[in-house]
Amino acid sequence: MRYRIAAESAHRIRIRICTRKLTGEQAEILRFALGSVKGVTNVTVYPATAGCAVTFFCDRKDIISRLDAFRMENVTMMAAEEENQISAAEMKDRKLDPSLKRKLRMRILAETVADVVLPMPLQVAYHMYQMVTLREF
């Protein structure tokens, strides 16, 4: 993967990937790959700008070597290379992707409007239709 180091301090490095932007899937893969390096405490990926900020308390060479070896195609090999057990505290600290948050907000808003505006028989019919079709967002 081609990248350049945009900024660097003692325990934080910010990189720019040589592409216009990342898809949500690519951002998650990059977050997982860099987060699996021992000593990395936080990885923030910015899909719109193809940037990434890594906070770490390990050797900088470990992160650079992971970036140099990183390929989107061989992500499954990298995941199999190290077993990653996620603790409850780490799951609590994870953040949702902004596009998924936006979808969830719109979905909740649509449900609220349907429940407030529609009369009871139409509400029941609307929710029954949703249950029958089992749509996912």
DSSP file (Angstrom, degrees, kcal/mol; ACC not computed):
  #  RESIDUE AA STRUCTURE BP1 BP2  ACC     N-H-->O    O-->H-N    N-H-->O    O-->H-N    TCO  KAPPA ALPHA  PHI   PSI    X-CA   Y-CA   Z-CA
    1    1 A M              0   0    0      0, 0.0     2,-0.4     0, 0.0    69,-0.1   0.000 360.0 360.0 360.0 134.2    0.0    0.0    0.0
    2    2 A R        +     0   0    0     16,-0.1    16,-2.1     2,-0.0     2,-0.3  -0.739 360.0 146.7 -89.4 133.9    1.3    3.4   -0.9
    3    3 A Y  E     -A   17   0A   0     -2,-0.4     2,-0.3    14,-0.3    14,-0.2  -0.951  33.1-142.9-153.5 167.9    1.1    6.0    1.8
    4    4 A R  E     -A   16   0A   0     12,-2.3    12,-2.7    -2,-0.3     2,-0.6  -0.992  26.9-113.9-137.7 148.7    3.0    9.1    3.1
    5    5 A I  E     -A   15   0A   0     -2,-0.3    10,-0.3    10,-0.2     3,-0.1  -0.715  29.7-178.9 -82.7 118.4    3.5   10.2    6.7
    6    6 A A  E     -     0   0A   0      8,-2.3     2,-0.3    -2,-0.6     9,-0.2   0.869  66.2  -5.8 -86.5 -40.7    1.6   13.5    7.1
    7    7 A A  E     -A   14   0A   0      7,-1.8     7,-2.9     2,-0.0     2,-0.3  -0.987  61.8-170.2-153.4 156.6    2.6   14.2   10.7
    8    8 A E  E     +A   13   0A   0     -2,-0.3     5,-0.2     5,-0.2     2,-0.2  -0.985   8.5 167.5-154.4 138.4    4.4   12.5   13.5
    9    9 A S        -     0   0    0      3,-3.1     3,-0.4    -2,-0.3    -2,-0.0  -0.692  56.9 -73.9-133.6-168.9    4.9   12.9   17.2
   10   10 A A  S    S+     0   0    0      1,-0.2    50,-0.1    -2,-0.2     3,-0.0   0.894 126.6   9.2 -60.2 -43.8    6.3   10.8   20.0
   11   11 A H  S    S+     0   0    0     46,-0.1    45,-2.3     1,-0.1     2,-0.3   0.089 121.4  65.6-127.5  23.6    3.3    8.4   20.3
   12   12 A R  E     - B   0  55A   0     -3,-0.4    -3,-3.1    43,-0.2     2,-0.4  -0.994  50.8-174.8-148.0 139.5    1.1    9.4   17.4
   13   13 A I  E     -AB   8  54A   0     41,-2.3    41,-3.0    -2,-0.3     2,-0.5  -0.999   7.7-160.4-134.9 137.6    1.5    9.1   13.6
   14   14 A R  E     -AB   7  53A   0     -7,-2.9    -8,-2.3    -2,-0.4    -7,-1.8  -0.975  15.2-175.0-119.9 127.9   -0.8   10.4   10.9
   15   15 A I  E     -AB   5  52A   0     37,-3.0    37,-2.2    -2,-0.5     2,-0.4  -0.838  18.6-146.3-121.7 158.3   -0.6    9.0    7.4
   16   16 A R  E     -AB   4  51A   0    -12,-2.7   -12,-2.3    -2,-0.3     2,-0.3  -0.995  18.3-139.6-121.5 127.4   -2.3    9.7    4.1
   17   17 A I  E     -A    3   0A   0     33,-3.1     2,-2.7    -2,-0.4   -14,-0.3  -0.682  26.0-113.7 -86.5 139.0   -3.0    6.8    1.8
   18   18 A C  S    S+     0   0    0    -16,-2.1     2,-0.3    -2,-0.3   -16,-0.1  -0.389  85.8  85.0 -77.4  69.0   -2.3    7.6   -1.9
   19   19 A T  S    S-     0   0    0     -2,-2.7     3,-0.1    30,-0.2    -2,-0.1  -0.957  85.5-109.9-156.2 162.9   -5.9    7.4   -3.1
   20   20 A R  S    S-     0   0    0     -2,-0.3     2,-0.3     1,-0.2    -1,-0.1   0.977  88.5 -27.3 -64.8 -56.0   -8.8    9.8   -3.2
   21   21 A K        -     0   0    0     28,-0.1     2,-0.3    29,-0.1    -1,-0.2  -0.971  60.0-114.8-154.7 167.2  -10.9    8.2   -0.5
   22   22 A L        -     0   0    0     25,-2.4    28,-0.1    -2,-0.3     2,-0.1  -0.790  24.5-124.2-106.3 147.1  -11.6    4.8    1.2
   23   23 A T     >  -     0   0    0     -2,-0.3     4,-2.3     1,-0.1     5,-0.2  -0.403  34.8-104.6 -76.8 166.7  -14.8    2.8    1.2
   24   24 A G  H  > S+     0   0    0      1,-0.2     4,-2.1     2,-0.2     5,-0.2   0.888 122.4  50.6 -59.9 -39.4  -16.3    1.9    4.5
   25   25 A E  H  > S+     0   0    0      2,-0.2     4,-2.3     1,-0.2    -1,-0.2   0.915 110.0  48.9 -66.4 -43.6  -15.1   -1.7    4.1
   26   26 A Q  H  > S+     0   0    0      1,-0.2     4,-2.6     2,-0.2    -2,-0.2   0.892 110.2  52.5 -63.3 -38.9  -11.5   -0.6    3.3
   27   27 A A  H  X S+     0   0    0     -4,-2.3     4,-2.5     2,-0.2    -1,-0.2   0.914 110.2  47.5 -63.5 -43.0  -11.5    1.7    6.3
   28   28 A E  H  X S+     0   0    0     -4,-2.1     4,-2.5     2,-0.2    -2,-0.2   0.900 111.7  50.7 -64.6 -40.4  -12.6   -1.1    8.7
   29   29 A I  H  X S+     0   0    0     -4,-2.3     4,-2.6     2,-0.2    -2,-0.2   0.927 112.5  46.1 -63.2 -44.7  -10.0   -3.4    7.2
   30   30 A L  H  X S+     0   0    0     -4,-2.6     4,-2.5     2,-0.2     5,-0.3   0.912 112.2  51.1 -64.3 -42.2   -7.3   -0.8    7.7
   31   31 A R  H  X S+     0   0    0     -4,-2.5     4,-2.1     1,-0.2    -2,-0.2   0.912 113.1  45.8 -60.7 -43.3   -8.5    0.0   11.3
   32   32 A F  H  X S+     0   0    0     -4,-2.5     4,-1.2     2,-0.2    -2,-0.2   0.921 112.6  50.1 -65.9 -44.4   -8.4   -3.8   12.1
   33   33 A A  H  < S+     0   0    0     -4,-2.6     3,-0.2     1,-0.2    -2,-0.2   0.910 117.3  38.4 -64.7 -43.3   -5.0   -4.3   10.6
   34   34 A L  H >< S+     0   0    0     -4,-2.5     3,-1.2     1,-0.2    -1,-0.2   0.840 112.6  57.5 -77.3 -31.6   -3.3   -1.4   12.4
   35   35 A G  H 3< S+     0   0    0     -4,-2.1    -1,-0.2    -5,-0.3    -2,-0.2   0.707  96.4  64.8 -69.7 -19.2   -5.2   -2.0   15.6
   36   36 A S  T 3< S+     0   0    0     -4,-1.2     2,-0.3    -3,-0.2    -1,-0.2   0.538  75.8 105.1 -83.7  -5.0   -3.9   -5.6   15.8
   37   37 A V  S X  S-     0   0    0     -3,-1.2     3,-1.9    -4,-0.2     2,-0.2  -0.608  84.0-110.6 -73.4 131.2   -0.3   -4.4   16.3
   38   38 A K  T 3  S+     0   0    0     -2,-0.3     3,-0.1     1,-0.3    -1,-0.1  -0.446 103.1  27.7 -66.2 129.7    0.7   -4.8   19.9
   39   39 A G  T 3  S+     0   0    0      1,-0.4    18,-2.9    -2,-0.2     2,-0.5   0.260  85.1 125.5 102.6 -10.4    1.1   -1.5   21.6
   40   40 A V  E <   +C   56   0A   0     -3,-1.9    -1,-0.4    16,-0.2    16,-0.3  -0.722  32.1 178.5 -83.0 125.5   -1.4    0.4   19.4
   41   41 A T  E     +     0   0A   0     14,-2.3     2,-0.3    -2,-0.5    15,-0.2   0.770  63.0  11.8 -98.8 -30.5   -4.0    2.1   21.6
   42   42 A N  E     -C   55   0A   0     13,-1.7    13,-3.0     2,-0.0     2,-0.4  -0.985  52.9-170.3-153.0 137.4   -6.2    3.9   19.1
   43   43 A V  E     -C   54   0A   0     -2,-0.3     2,-0.5    11,-0.2    11,-0.2  -0.991   7.3-173.9-128.8 123.2   -6.7    3.9   15.3
   44   44 A T  E     -C   53   0A   0      9,-2.9     9,-3.0    -2,-0.4     2,-0.4  -0.975   6.3-164.0-118.4 122.9   -8.8    6.5   13.7
   45   45 A V  E     -C   52   0A   0     -2,-0.5     7,-0.2     7,-0.2   -18,-0.0  -0.894   8.5-158.4-108.9 134.8   -9.5    6.2    9.9
   46   46 A Y  E >>> -C   51   0A   0      5,-3.0     5,-2.0    -2,-0.4     4,-1.0  -0.858   9.3-176.0-111.4  93.6  -10.8    9.1    7.9
   47   47 A P  T 345S+     0   0    0      0, 0.0   -25,-2.4     0, 0.0     3,-0.3   0.839  78.1  58.8 -62.5 -35.1  -12.4    7.6    4.8
   48   48 A A  T 345S+     0   0    0      1,-0.2    -2,-0.0   -27,-0.2   -25,-0.0   0.835 120.3  27.0 -66.0 -31.9  -13.3   10.8    3.1
   49   49 A T  T <45S-     0   0    0     -3,-0.7    -1,-0.2     2,-0.1   -30,-0.2   0.381 104.6-121.3-110.1   2.9   -9.7   12.0    3.0
   50   50 A A  T  <5 +     0   0    0     -4,-1.0   -33,-3.1    -3,-0.3     2,-0.3   0.898  66.9 139.5  56.1  43.7   -8.0    8.6    3.0
   51   51 A G  E   < -BC  16  46A   0     -5,-2.0    -5,-3.0   -35,-0.2     2,-0.3  -0.734  35.8-165.8-114.5 165.0   -6.2    9.5    6.2
   52   52 A C  E     -BC  15  45A   0    -37,-2.2   -37,-3.0    -2,-0.3     2,-0.5  -0.975   6.9-159.8-152.6 134.3   -5.4    7.5    9.3
   53   53 A A  E     -BC  14  44A   0     -9,-3.0    -9,-2.9    -2,-0.3     2,-0.5  -0.973  11.8-168.2-117.1 129.9   -4.2    8.5   12.8
   54   54 A V  E     -BC  13  43A   0    -41,-3.0   -41,-2.3    -2,-0.5     2,-0.5  -0.974   7.5-162.9-123.3 123.8   -2.5    5.9   15.0
   55   55 A T  E     +BC  12  42A   0    -13,-3.0   -14,-2.3    -2,-0.5   -13,-1.7  -0.912  27.0 166.0-102.8 130.2   -1.8    6.4   18.7
   56   56 A F  E     - C   0  40A   0    -45,-2.3   -16,-0.2    -2,-0.5   -17,-0.1  -0.954  43.1-160.5-146.0 158.7    0.7    3.9   20.0
   57   57 A F  S    S+     0   0    0    -18,-2.9     2,-0.2    -2,-0.3   -17,-0.1  -0.366  73.8  78.3-132.3  51.3    3.1    3.0   22.8
   58   58 A C  S    S-     0   0    0    -19,-0.1     2,-0.3   -47,-0.0   -19,-0.1  -0.706  95.6 -53.1-139.0-170.6    5.3    0.6   21.0
   59   59 A D    >>  -     0   0    0     -2,-0.2     3,-1.1     1,-0.1     4,-0.8  -0.558  41.5-136.4 -74.6 135.4    8.2    0.9   18.5
   60   60 A R  H 3> S+     0   0    0     -2,-0.3     4,-2.2     1,-0.3     3,-0.3   0.816 102.1  66.2 -60.0 -31.7    7.4    3.0   15.5
   61   61 A K  H 3> S+     0   0    0      1,-0.2     4,-2.6     2,-0.2    -1,-0.3   0.816  93.1  59.9 -62.9 -31.2    9.1    0.4   13.3
   62   62 A D  H <> S+     0   0    0     -3,-1.1     4,-1.7     2,-0.2    -1,-0.2   0.911 108.7  43.2 -62.6 -42.2    6.3   -2.1   14.1
   63   63 A I  H  X S+     0   0    0     -4,-0.8     4,-2.4    -3,-0.3    -2,-0.2   0.911 114.4  49.5 -71.1 -42.6    3.7    0.2   12.7
   64   64 A I  H  X S+     0   0    0     -4,-2.2     4,-2.5     1,-0.2    -2,-0.2   0.903 110.8  50.1 -64.2 -40.9    5.7    1.2    9.6
   65   65 A S  H  X S+     0   0    0     -4,-2.6     4,-2.0     2,-0.2    -1,-0.2   0.885 110.4  50.4 -66.0 -36.5    6.5   -2.5    8.8
   66   66 A R  H  X S+     0   0    0     -4,-1.7     4,-1.0    -5,-0.2    -2,-0.2   0.910 111.7  48.0 -65.8 -41.2    2.7   -3.3    9.1
   67   67 A L  H  < S+     0   0    0     -4,-2.4     3,-0.3     1,-0.2    -2,-0.2   0.899 111.6  49.8 -65.0 -40.5    1.9   -0.4    6.8
   68   68 A D  H  < S+     0   0    0     -4,-2.5    -1,-0.2     1,-0.2    -2,-0.2   0.864 115.9  42.4 -65.8 -35.6    4.6   -1.6    4.3
   69   69 A A  H  < S+     0   0    0     -4,-2.0    -1,-0.2    -5,-0.2     2,-0.2   0.599  90.1 114.4 -85.0 -11.9    3.3   -5.2    4.4
   70   70 A F     <  +     0   0    0     -4,-1.0     2,-0.3    -3,-0.3     5,-0.1  -0.418  33.9 164.9 -71.7 129.5   -0.4   -4.2    4.3
   71   71 A R        -     0   0    0     -2,-0.2     3,-0.4     1,-0.1    -2,-0.0  -0.992  38.9-136.5-137.9 136.9   -2.4   -5.2    1.2
   72   72 A M  S >  S+     0   0    0     -2,-0.3     3,-0.9     1,-0.2     4,-0.2   0.821 104.5  57.9 -61.3 -29.7   -6.2   -5.1    1.0
   73   73 A E  T 3  S+     0   0    0      1,-0.2     3,-0.4     2,-0.1    -1,-0.2   0.847 106.7  44.7 -71.9 -34.6   -6.0   -8.5   -0.8
   74   74 A N  T 3> S+     0   0    0     -3,-0.4     4,-1.7     1,-0.2    -1,-0.2   0.014  73.8 116.3-103.6  31.2   -4.2  -10.4    1.9
   75   75 A V  H <> S+     0   0    0     -3,-0.9     4,-2.4     1,-0.2    -1,-0.2   0.877  73.5  57.2 -63.9 -37.7   -6.2   -9.1    4.9
   76   76 A T  H  > S+     0   0    0     -3,-0.4     4,-1.9     1,-0.2    -1,-0.2   0.873 105.5  51.1 -63.6 -35.2   -7.4  -12.6    5.6
   77   77 A M  H  > S+     0   0    0      2,-0.2     4,-1.3     1,-0.2    -1,-0.2   0.903 110.3  48.9 -67.5 -39.9   -3.9  -13.9    5.9
   78   78 A M  H  X S+     0   0    0     -4,-1.7     4,-1.0     1,-0.2    -2,-0.2   0.879 110.4  50.8 -67.0 -37.3   -3.0  -11.0    8.3
   79   79 A A  H  < S+     0   0    0     -4,-2.4     3,-0.4     1,-0.2    -1,-0.2   0.879 111.1  48.1 -68.0 -36.9   -6.0  -11.7   10.5
   80   80 A A  H  < S+     0   0    0     -4,-1.9    -1,-0.2     1,-0.2    -2,-0.2   0.752 100.9  68.3 -73.0 -23.3   -5.2  -15.4   10.7
   81   81 A E  H  < S+     0   0    0     -4,-1.3     2,-0.4     1,-0.2    -1,-0.2   0.863 109.2  30.4 -64.6 -37.1   -1.6  -14.5   11.6
   82   82 A E  S  < S-     0   0    0     -4,-1.0     2,-0.5    -3,-0.4    -1,-0.2  -0.979  78.3-131.7-127.3 135.4   -2.6  -13.1   15.0
   83   83 A E        -     0   0    0     -2,-0.4     2,-0.7    -3,-0.1    -3,-0.1  -0.747  23.8-159.5 -84.0 127.1   -5.5  -14.1   17.2
   84   84 A N        -     0   0    0     -2,-0.5     2,-0.6    -5,-0.2   -48,-0.0  -0.908   8.2-171.2-114.4 108.6   -7.4  -11.1   18.3
   85   85 A Q        -     0   0    0     -2,-0.7     2,-0.6     0, 0.0    -2,-0.0  -0.871  14.2-149.6 -94.8 123.1   -9.5  -11.4   21.4
   86   86 A I        -     0   0    0     -2,-0.6     2,-0.1     4,-0.0    -2,-0.0  -0.834  10.7-146.9 -97.6 123.4  -11.7   -8.3   21.9
   87   87 A S     >  -     0   0    0     -2,-0.6     4,-2.1     1,-0.1     5,-0.2  -0.344  26.4-108.2 -81.8 167.9  -12.5   -7.5   25.5
   88   88 A A  H  > S+     0   0    0      1,-0.2     4,-1.9     2,-0.2     5,-0.1   0.857 120.1  54.9 -63.9 -35.4  -15.7   -6.0   26.6
   89   89 A A  H  > S+     0   0    0      2,-0.2     4,-1.5     1,-0.2    -1,-0.2   0.897 107.9  48.6 -65.9 -40.3  -13.9   -2.7   27.4
   90   90 A E  H  > S+     0   0    0      1,-0.2     4,-0.9     2,-0.2    -2,-0.2   0.892 110.0  51.6 -66.9 -38.9  -12.5   -2.5   23.8
   91   91 A M  H  < S+     0   0    0     -4,-2.1     3,-0.4     1,-0.2    -1,-0.2   0.877 108.3  52.4 -64.1 -36.2  -16.0   -3.2   22.4
   92   92 A K  H  < S+     0   0    0     -4,-1.9    -1,-0.2     1,-0.2    -2,-0.2   0.854 108.2  51.1 -67.0 -34.6  -17.4   -0.4   24.5
   93   93 A D  H  < S+     0   0    0     -4,-1.5    -1,-0.2    -5,-0.1    -2,-0.2   0.637  86.7 105.7 -79.5 -15.1  -14.7    2.0   23.1
   94   94 A R     <  -     0   0    0     -4,-0.9     2,-0.3    -3,-0.4    -3,-0.0  -0.344  61.1-143.6 -68.1 147.9  -15.4    1.3   19.5
   95   95 A K        -     0   0    0     -2,-0.0     2,-0.1     1,-0.0    -2,-0.1  -0.833  14.2-112.0-113.2 151.1  -17.3    3.9   17.5
   96   96 A L        -     0   0    0     -2,-0.3    -1,-0.0     1,-0.1     0, 0.0  -0.471  39.0 -99.0 -76.5 150.8  -19.8    3.4   14.7
   97   97 A D     >  -     0   0    0     -2,-0.1     4,-2.3     1,-0.1     3,-0.4  -0.482  32.3-124.9 -64.3 136.7  -19.1    4.4   11.2
   98   98 A P  H  > S+     0   0    0      0, 0.0     4,-2.3     0, 0.0     5,-0.1   0.847 109.8  53.0 -57.5 -36.2  -20.6    7.9   10.5
   99   99 A S  H  > S+     0   0    0      2,-0.2     4,-2.0     1,-0.2     5,-0.1   0.887 109.9  48.3 -67.9 -35.9  -22.5    6.7    7.5
  100  100 A L  H  > S+     0   0    0     -3,-0.4     4,-2.5     2,-0.2    -1,-0.2   0.887 109.9  52.5 -68.9 -38.5  -24.1    3.9    9.5
  101  101 A K  H  X S+     0   0    0     -4,-2.3     4,-2.6     2,-0.2    -2,-0.2   0.921 108.8  50.5 -59.9 -43.4  -24.9    6.4   12.3
  102  102 A R  H  X S+     0   0    0     -4,-2.3     4,-2.3     1,-0.2    -2,-0.2   0.914 110.4  49.1 -61.7 -43.9  -26.7    8.5    9.7
  103  103 A K  H  X S+     0   0    0     -4,-2.0     4,-2.3     1,-0.2    -1,-0.2   0.912 111.4  49.6 -61.4 -43.3  -28.7    5.6    8.4
  104  104 A L  H  X S+     0   0    0     -4,-2.5     4,-2.6     2,-0.2     5,-0.2   0.912 110.2  50.3 -64.1 -42.4  -29.7    4.6   11.9
  105  105 A R  H  X S+     0   0    0     -4,-2.6     4,-2.5     1,-0.2    -1,-0.2   0.926 112.0  47.3 -60.9 -44.6  -30.8    8.1   12.7
  106  106 A M  H  X S+     0   0    0     -4,-2.3     4,-2.4     2,-0.2    -1,-0.2   0.883 112.0  50.9 -65.0 -37.8  -32.9    8.4    9.5
  107  107 A R  H  X S+     0   0    0     -4,-2.3     4,-2.2     2,-0.2    -2,-0.2   0.922 112.0  46.2 -65.4 -44.4  -34.4    4.9   10.3
  108  108 A I  H  X S+     0   0    0     -4,-2.6     4,-2.4     2,-0.2    -2,-0.2   0.897 112.2  51.5 -64.7 -40.5  -35.4    6.0   13.8
  109  109 A L  H  X S+     0   0    0     -4,-2.5     4,-2.6    -5,-0.2    -2,-0.2   0.917 109.7  49.3 -62.5 -44.0  -36.8    9.3   12.6
  110  110 A A  H  X S+     0   0    0     -4,-2.4     4,-2.3     1,-0.2    -2,-0.2   0.900 112.2  48.5 -62.5 -41.4  -38.9    7.4   10.0
  111  111 A E  H  X S+     0   0    0     -4,-2.2     4,-2.1     2,-0.2    -1,-0.2   0.906 112.1  48.9 -64.8 -41.9  -40.2    5.0   12.6
  112  112 A T  H  X S+     0   0    0     -4,-2.4     4,-2.2     2,-0.2     5,-0.2   0.926 111.9  48.0 -64.5 -45.1  -41.0    7.9   15.0
  113  113 A V  H  X>S+     0   0    0     -4,-2.6     4,-2.9     1,-0.2     5,-0.5   0.913 111.2  51.5 -62.7 -42.3  -42.9    9.9   12.3
  114  114 A A  H  X5S+     0   0    0     -4,-2.3     4,-1.3     1,-0.2    -1,-0.2   0.895 112.8  45.5 -61.7 -39.8  -44.8    6.8   11.3
  115  115 A D  H  <5S+     0   0    0     -4,-2.1    -1,-0.2     1,-0.2    -2,-0.2   0.823 119.1  40.7 -74.1 -31.1  -45.9    6.1   14.9
  116  116 A V  H  <5S+     0   0    0     -4,-2.2    -2,-0.2    -5,-0.2    -3,-0.2   0.893 123.4  34.2 -83.9 -41.0  -46.8    9.8   15.6
  117  117 A V  H  <5S+     0   0    0     -4,-2.9    -3,-0.2    -5,-0.2    -2,-0.1   0.887 101.7  76.3 -86.7 -41.8  -48.5   10.7   12.4
  118  118 A L  S  <<S-     0   0    0     -4,-1.3     2,-0.0    -5,-0.5     5,-0.0  -0.419  83.4-113.2 -75.9 145.0  -50.3    7.5   11.3
  119  119 A P    >>  -     0   0    0      0, 0.0     4,-2.2     0, 0.0     3,-0.5  -0.332  39.5 -96.6 -68.9 161.9  -53.5    6.4   12.9
  120  120 A M  H 3> S+     0   0    0      1,-0.2     4,-2.4     2,-0.2     5,-0.2   0.851 120.9  51.1 -53.0 -47.3  -53.3    3.1   14.9
  121  121 A P  H 3> S+     0   0    0      0, 0.0     4,-2.1     0, 0.0    -1,-0.2   0.892 113.3  46.3 -62.0 -36.7  -54.6    0.7   12.2
  122  122 A L  H <> S+     0   0    0     -3,-0.5     4,-2.6     2,-0.2    -2,-0.2   0.844 109.8  54.5 -72.5 -32.4  -52.1    2.1    9.7
  123  123 A Q  H  X S+     0   0    0     -4,-2.2     4,-2.6     2,-0.2     5,-0.2   0.936 109.9  46.7 -62.0 -46.3  -49.3    1.9   12.3
  124  124 A V  H  X S+     0   0    0     -4,-2.4     4,-2.4     1,-0.2    -2,-0.2   0.920 113.5  48.3 -62.7 -43.9  -50.1   -1.8   12.8
  125  125 A A  H  X S+     0   0    0     -4,-2.1     4,-2.4    -5,-0.2    -1,-0.2   0.913 111.5  50.6 -63.0 -42.5  -50.2   -2.5    9.1
  126  126 A Y  H  X S+     0   0    0     -4,-2.6     4,-2.0     1,-0.2    -2,-0.2   0.930 113.6  44.3 -60.7 -47.3  -46.9   -0.6    8.5
  127  127 A H  H  X S+     0   0    0     -4,-2.6     4,-2.1     2,-0.2    -1,-0.2   0.849 111.7  52.7 -70.6 -33.3  -45.2   -2.6   11.3
  128  128 A M  H  X S+     0   0    0     -4,-2.4     4,-2.4    -5,-0.2    -1,-0.2   0.910 108.3  51.7 -65.0 -41.1  -46.7   -5.9   10.1
  129  129 A Y  H  X S+     0   0    0     -4,-2.4     4,-2.4     1,-0.2     5,-0.2   0.907 109.5  50.3 -60.7 -42.0  -45.4   -5.1    6.6
  130  130 A Q  H  X>S+     0   0    0     -4,-2.0     4,-2.1     1,-0.2     5,-0.6   0.899 110.8  49.0 -63.4 -40.6  -41.9   -4.5    8.0
  131  131 A M  H  <5S+     0   0    0     -4,-2.1    -2,-0.2     2,-0.2    -1,-0.2   0.887 111.9  48.6 -66.8 -38.0  -42.0   -7.8    9.9
  132  132 A V  H  <5S+     0   0    0     -4,-2.4    -2,-0.2     1,-0.2    -1,-0.2   0.916 118.5  38.1 -69.6 -42.5  -43.1   -9.7    6.9
  133  133 A T  H  <5S-     0   0    0     -4,-2.4    -2,-0.2    -5,-0.2    -1,-0.2   0.754  89.2-155.4 -81.5 -23.0  -40.4   -8.3    4.6
  134  134 A L  T  <5 -     0   0    0     -4,-2.1     2,-0.1    -5,-0.2    -3,-0.1   0.926  19.6-166.5  46.9  56.5  -37.7   -8.2    7.2
  135  135 A R      < -     0   0    0     -5,-0.6     2,-0.3     2,-0.0    -1,-0.1  -0.453   8.5-153.4 -73.4 144.0  -35.8   -5.5    5.5
  136  136 A E              0   0    0     -2,-0.1    -1,-0.0     1,-0.1     0, 0.0  -0.854 360.0 360.0-111.2 153.7  -32.3   -4.7    6.6
  137  137 A F              0   0    0     -2,-0.3    -1,-0.1   -37,-0.0    -2,-0.0   0.447 360.0 360.0 -99.8 360.0  -30.6   -1.3    6.3
